[in-house]
Amino acid sequence: MTRRKAKAPTVGFVSLGCPKAASDAEQILTRLRAEGYQISGSYDGADLVVVNTCGFIDAAVEESLDAIGEALTENGKVIVTGCLGAKKDAKGNDLVRVAHPKVLAVTGPHALAEVMEAVHQHLPPVHDPFIDLVPPQGIRLTPDHYAYLKISEGCNHRCSFCIIPSLRGDLVSRPIGEVLREAEVLAAAGVKELLVISQDTSAYGVDVKYRTGFWGGKPVKTRLYELCSELGKLGLWVRLHYVYPYPSVDDLIPLMAEGKILPYLDVPFQHASQRILKLMKRPASAEKVLDRIAAWRKRVPELAIRSTFITGFPGETEAEFNELLDFLDEAQLDRVGAFSYSPVDGASANALPGALPENVRDERKARLLRHQEGISTQRLERKIGQRIQVLVDDIDEEGAIARSAGDAPDVDGVVYIADGHDLEVGEFAEVSVIDCDVHDLYATLALPH
């Protein structure tokens, strides 16, 4: 008699928010698949839906609440996780449950055990020996050739515009051996680029006083320098995100000069005015930052620096905004993102005097981005005529779409290769840069040496 295979329960999965939320989602997906659940990208045919939310700014809250509402309408059985799940309204009630009382369960961020408990309660797994096991690298939301590597949770800073610590807690660094094992598994699975992420990457290990861990049978300190040094031995692109400009970052520059990690830093400066930085409770001053950038580029001239800024912070004067524009001229950053200030429920900045009208905040954001366009274009023009290495992300009818060492996925530019039809996604290639625009490079395959 032929054994009839049990139908695996299906979980619809929606993930919103930043790469750190995506990393949480990957852990949940990996556990679901390991337990035999099928995963669906839609509500149709799913037995229940998990919505991984973002709750950082008002627009993200609205998007997340809309996604939950849509899932309830289309499916009816919804479990909510992520940052929005930890938010309260003015009366201390769960924001999600107030808006959508019919959800089955609500958890906060990095709550793998709680999410799985809720799934088990409302959709018990079917144990079936014929169900395939999950691959060793887990289930990922990124393409096969790059992956996010989260090294810690939470943050020790108390920036006045931010509620991340209240959502994700204080800094908790992952054991360095565990991080390096994950990186090694990803490399073995064919990943070519690791994007190192956390709320404050520079602070890795501070909470455990840089405790010594073990990797490959030898002691390794739980510290960013040692982590990057070991990651650099895997033969991958290693890209650092969300790096505060502490003096300890200076130690990473030699690793970039030696080619062990990419000459790329994503540093959230947020502003340049000393008074505004103090109101933001940011741990840096513009003058020291400019000196540090100059020293970094003296050692690694090809260093690409990405940053984000907030315009229209409460009390920001026109003169202080112009300080920010002057800072951009001096710093010559490669990539810049900007946000007009948005009050966030629970943020201490809401109590600051001098709130600016929305149109002023938005106008300054537009002006900053226009100002930066010329700087970014000039930085890219310097690459015309150079031979560079790129990583291929896509192939279409017009050629290959790739990224250089100076381009992180989704947030930076790309490199268009008109004669790259025969390249493969996930392949490294040598190209000659022939042109650029404000954001992107144009290249042809480089001739053999």
Backbone hydrogen bonds, N-H to C=O, Kabsch-Sander energy under -0.5 kcal/mol:
donor,donor_aa,acceptor,acceptor_aa,energy
5,K,3,R,-0.5
11,V,38,Q,-3.1
12,G,10,T,-0.5
12,G,48,L,-3.0
13,F,40,S,-2.3
14,V,50,V,-2.6
16,L,52,N,-2.7
21,A,18,C,-0.5
22,A,18,C,-2.1
23,S,19,P,-2.2
24,D,20,K,-1.7
25,A,21,A,-2.4
26,E,22,A,-2.3
27,Q,23,S,-1.7
28,I,24,D,-2.0
29,L,25,A,-2.9
30,T,26,E,-2.5
31,R,27,Q,-2.1
32,L,28,I,-2.7
33,R,29,L,-2.7
34,A,30,T,-2.4
35,E,31,R,-1.5
36,G,33,R,-1.8
37,Y,32,L,-2.5
38,Q,9,P,-3.0
40,S,11,V,-2.5
46,A,43,Y,-1.8
47,D,10,T,-2.7
48,L,10,T,-1.1
49,V,77,K,-2.7
50,V,12,G,-3.0
51,V,49,V,-0.5
51,V,79,I,-2.7
52,N,14,V,-3.4
52,N,50,V,-0.6
53,T,51,V,-0.7
53,T,81,T,-2.8
61,V,57,I,-2.3
62,E,58,D,-2.6
63,E,59,A,-2.2
64,S,60,A,-2.5
65,L,61,V,-2.8
66,D,62,E,-2.3
67,A,63,E,-2.2
68,I,64,S,-2.4
69,G,65,L,-2.4
70,E,66,D,-2.5
71,A,67,A,-2.3
72,L,68,I,-2.4
73,T,69,G,-2.3
74,E,70,E,-2.8
75,N,71,A,-2.6
76,G,71,A,-1.5
78,V,76,G,-0.6
79,I,49,V,-2.9
80,V,105,A,-2.8
81,T,51,V,-2.5
82,G,108,G,-1.4
83,C,53,T,-1.2
85,G,82,G,-1.1
86,A,83,C,-1.5
87,K,84,L,-1.5
89,D,93,N,-2.5
92,G,89,D,-2.2
95,L,87,K,-2.2
98,V,94,D,-2.1
99,A,95,L,-1.9
100,H,96,V,-3.3
103,V,100,H,-1.6
104,L,78,V,-2.9
105,A,78,V,-0.8
107,T,80,V,-2.3
115,V,111,A,-2.5
116,M,112,L,-2.5
117,E,113,A,-2.2
118,A,114,E,-2.0
119,V,115,V,-2.4
120,H,116,M,-2.8
121,Q,117,E,-1.9
122,H,118,A,-2.0
123,L,119,V,-2.9
127,H,125,P,-0.7
128,D,126,V,-0.7
131,I,128,D,-1.9
138,G,135,P,-2.2
139,I,26,E,-0.5
140,R,138,G,-0.5
146,Y,143,P,-1.1
147,A,193,E,-2.2
149,L,195,L,-2.6
150,K,148,Y,-0.6
151,I,197,I,-2.2
152,S,197,I,-0.5
153,E,172,V,-2.2
155,C,169,G,-2.2
160,S,280,M,-1.9
162,C,159,C,-1.6
167,L,163,I,-1.3
167,L,164,I,-0.7
168,R,164,I,-3.9
169,G,164,I,-0.5
169,G,165,P,-1.9
172,V,153,E,-2.7
174,R,151,I,-2.7
179,V,175,P,-2.0
180,L,176,I,-2.5
181,R,177,G,-2.0
182,E,178,E,-2.1
183,A,179,V,-2.2
184,E,180,L,-2.3
185,V,181,R,-2.3
186,L,182,E,-2.3
187,A,183,A,-2.4
188,A,184,E,-2.3
189,A,185,V,-1.3
190,G,187,A,-1.5
191,V,186,L,-2.2
192,K,145,H,-2.6
193,E,145,H,-1.2
194,L,237,W,-3.1
195,L,147,A,-2.7
196,V,194,L,-0.7
196,V,239,R,-2.8
197,I,149,L,-2.0
201,T,242,Y,-2.2
202,S,242,Y,-0.5
203,A,200,D,-1.1
204,Y,201,T,-1.6
206,V,203,A,-2.6
208,V,205,G,-0.7
209,K,206,V,-1.5
210,Y,205,G,-3.3
211,R,208,V,-0.7
213,G,220,V,-3.5
215,W,218,K,-2.6
218,K,215,W,-1.5
220,V,213,G,-2.5
222,T,211,R,-2.2
223,R,221,K,-1.9
224,L,204,Y,-0.6
227,L,223,R,-2.5
228,C,224,L,-2.9
229,S,225,Y,-2.5
230,E,226,E,-2.1
231,L,227,L,-2.7
232,G,228,C,-2.2
233,K,230,E,-1.5
234,L,231,L,-1.9
235,G,232,G,-0.5
237,W,192,K,-2.7
239,R,194,L,-2.9
239,R,237,W,-0.5
240,L,264,Y,-0.7
241,H,196,V,-2.1
243,V,266,D,-3.3
244,Y,242,Y,-0.7
246,Y,244,Y,-2.3
249,V,246,Y,-1.7
250,D,247,P,-1.6
251,D,248,S,-1.1
252,L,249,V,-1.8
253,I,249,V,-0.7
253,I,250,D,-0.9
255,L,252,L,-0.6
256,M,252,L,-1.5
257,A,253,I,-2.5
258,E,254,P,-1.9
259,G,256,M,-1.4
260,K,255,L,-2.5
261,I,255,L,-0.9
262,L,238,V,-2.2
264,Y,262,L,-2.3
265,L,304,A,-2.3
266,D,240,L,-1.2
267,V,265,L,-0.8
267,V,306,R,-3.0
269,F,267,V,-1.7
270,Q,308,T,-2.6
271,H,269,F,-1.3
277,L,273,S,-2.8
278,K,274,Q,-1.9
279,L,275,R,-2.2
280,M,276,I,-2.5
281,K,277,L,-0.7
281,K,278,K,-0.6
282,R,277,L,-2.7
284,A,282,R,-1.1
289,V,285,S,-2.0
290,L,286,A,-2.4
291,D,287,E,-1.9
292,R,288,K,-2.3
293,I,289,V,-2.8
294,A,290,L,-2.2
295,A,291,D,-2.0
296,W,292,R,-2.6
297,R,293,I,-2.6
298,K,294,A,-1.6
299,R,295,A,-1.4
300,V,296,W,-2.7
303,L,300,V,-2.0
304,A,263,P,-2.7
306,R,265,L,-2.8
307,S,335,R,-1.8
309,F,337,G,-1.6
310,I,270,Q,-2.4
311,T,339,F,-2.4
315,G,354,G,-2.7
316,E,313,F,-2.8
321,F,317,T,-2.2
322,N,318,E,-2.2
323,E,319,A,-1.6
324,L,320,E,-1.4
325,L,321,F,-1.7
326,D,322,N,-2.6
327,F,323,E,-2.3
328,L,324,L,-2.0
329,D,325,L,-1.9
330,E,326,D,-2.1
331,A,327,F,-3.5
332,Q,328,L,-2.1
334,D,305,I,-1.5
335,R,305,I,-1.8
337,G,307,S,-2.5
339,F,309,F,-2.4
341,Y,311,T,-3.3
347,A,344,V,-2.6
349,A,160,S,-2.9
350,N,347,A,-1.4
351,A,348,S,-1.7
352,L,349,A,-1.6
360,V,357,P,-0.6
361,R,357,P,-2.1
362,D,358,E,-2.6
363,E,359,N,-2.1
364,R,360,V,-2.2
365,K,361,R,-1.7
366,A,362,D,-2.4
367,R,363,E,-2.3
368,L,364,R,-2.6
369,L,365,K,-2.4
370,R,366,A,-2.2
371,H,367,R,-2.4
372,Q,368,L,-2.4
373,E,369,L,-1.5
374,G,370,R,-0.8
375,I,371,H,-0.8
376,S,372,Q,-3.0
377,T,373,E,-2.5
378,Q,374,G,-2.2
379,R,375,I,-2.2
380,L,376,S,-2.1
381,E,377,T,-2.6
382,R,378,Q,-1.2
383,K,380,L,-2.0
384,I,381,E,-1.3
385,G,433,V,-3.0
386,Q,383,K,-2.4
388,I,386,Q,-0.5
388,I,431,V,-2.3
390,V,429,A,-2.6
391,L,403,R,-2.5
392,V,427,E,-2.6
393,D,401,I,-2.7
394,D,401,I,-1.9
396,D,399,G,-3.0
399,G,396,D,-1.7
400,A,417,I,-2.5
401,I,394,D,-3.0
402,A,400,A,-0.5
402,A,415,V,-2.8
403,R,391,L,-1.9
405,A,389,Q,-0.5
407,D,404,S,-1.9
408,A,406,G,-0.5
411,V,408,A,-0.6
412,D,408,A,-1.7
415,V,402,A,-3.3
416,Y,414,V,-0.5
416,Y,441,L,-2.8
417,I,400,A,-2.9
418,A,416,Y,-0.6
418,A,443,A,-1.1
420,G,417,I,-1.7
423,L,420,G,-1.7
426,G,392,V,-2.9
427,E,424,E,-1.9
429,A,390,V,-2.3
431,V,388,I,-2.7
431,V,429,A,-0.5
432,S,444,T,-3.3
433,V,386,Q,-2.6
433,V,431,V,-0.5
434,I,442,Y,-3.0
435,D,442,Y,-1.7
437,D,440,D,-2.2
441,L,414,V,-2.5
442,Y,435,D,-2.7
443,A,416,Y,-3.1
444,T,432,S,-2.0
446,A,430,E,-2.4
